[in-house]
Amino acid sequence: MFRLPLHWQIIIGLILGLAYGITSAAMGWGQFTSDWIVPFGDIFLNLLKLIAVPLVLGSLITGVASLSDMHKLSRIGGKTITIYIATTAVSVTIGLILVNILQPGANVPQELQQELQAAYQAETENRQSTADAVKERGPLQVFVDMVPGNIFAAAGNNSNMLQVVFFSILFGIAMIMIPKEKAQPLLGFFEGLTEAIIKIVEIIMLAAPIGVFALIAKTINQVAKDDLSAVVELLSALGFYCLVVVLGLLLHAVITYPLLLKSFTKLPLVKFFKDIAPAQLLAFSSSSSGATLPVTMDVCENRIGVSDEVSSFVLPLGATINMDGTALYQAVAAVFIAQALGIGLDVTAQLQIILTAVLASIGTAAVPGAGIIMLVIILETVGVPTAGIALILGVDRILDMCRTAVNVTGDTTVATAVAASEGQLHSPFEEA
């Protein structure tokens, strides 16, 4: 039986949500929308929050613990993780520079910003009190806050996600250090947990069209009221936000990765990007680094010349922890939402975004829709109302396709660079 692909369902949900929101504003159905439509969006939002902690725990612990299989590749592992983290930090920085210079959220008219602030007044006041408290803390307090006093208490609050990430990394390292036969049952448990959470993500994403419909209708209902021209202004600002994200992804792909390749290899850039095109196209269409992994390994080994030893370690690890495109998108989205809500993020908050995005990207599952969950974590970390993702959720699928293609490009670039540094890139250009 024919089933419409999920991304088309989401796009339809977006279009219908826009249509309904405009109709609701024109017909004065605001109360009906609040009572009977908005709750579905809130439920969808809560589902995204629900799985954030177990998703990070399962993905990150298994990702770190997988290093126990690299007794011959400890040096490769160090290089791989270092480069992955470095490129992710660069991507987030690019995103923050662009979003601060271009100010896409500032395109949301002042009147709409005020209405949005009124809608989220309680959360905005809470954000301000948090900011005031931060100003009184010492310079090293952020590191103190990263270490949980009680992991169960930390896991019970999404705003403490950095503590969960810290615990997950520490737990994964401990699993590497204990005897393999004792670590295996735990590893099996967390692998099973990760698989189960991924299935839950898939189930939740089945409701994404309804969630998108309700969240977009809610946003329009809150900001448009009887002024439908406000909807056009809001959508115009959203289009500019998309351009900023895509521009950041392009800059990262055409500057950071070529510089990395030139530093480690003699490969012609045109040939490299031509060789990895099949993996990029599959990543773009599937929005899943995990689903693309077999093709990514094939092009790296058979087209570029990366050895099996390097490919079999670097690429699966990359599909787990290397999310450059996702991290860049999260940084831009977080600041855009804050700008649209009229919430200022100081240097400390934006440094926190860099740290959180880099660490959260390690725990992002390689499946469609997982990036938006990590965005919720970042928003809560810096105190921006998470309901603001309604502004960008409708176009998330399109941006998900773009950022996944960048994620996979990063995986292949790092694998090629590591292979070359180890003398395991069997390419005629390297042997010349």
Secondary structure, DSSP 8 states (H G I E B T S, - for coil): -----HHHHHHHHHHHHHHHHHHHHHHT-HHHHHHHTHHHHHHHHHHHHHTHHHHHHHHHHHHHHGGGG-TT-HHHHHHHHHHHHHHHHHHHHHHHHHHHHH-GGGGS-HHHHHHHHHHTHHHHHHHHHHHHHHHTS-TTHHHHHHS-S-HHHHHT-GGGHHHHHHHHHHHHHHHHHS-HHHHHHHHHHHHHHHHHHHHHHHHHHHTHHHHHHHHHHHHHHHHTTT-THHHHHHHHHHHHHHHHHHHHHHHIIIIIHHHHHHHH----HHHHHHHTHHHHHHHHHH--HHHHHHHHHHHIIIII-B-HHHHHHHHHHHHHH--HHHHHHHHHHHHHHHHHTT----HHHHHHHHHHHHHHHHT--SSTTHHHHHHHHHHHHHT--GGGGGGTGGGHHHHHHHHHHHHHHHHHHHHHHHHHHTT-B--HHHH-
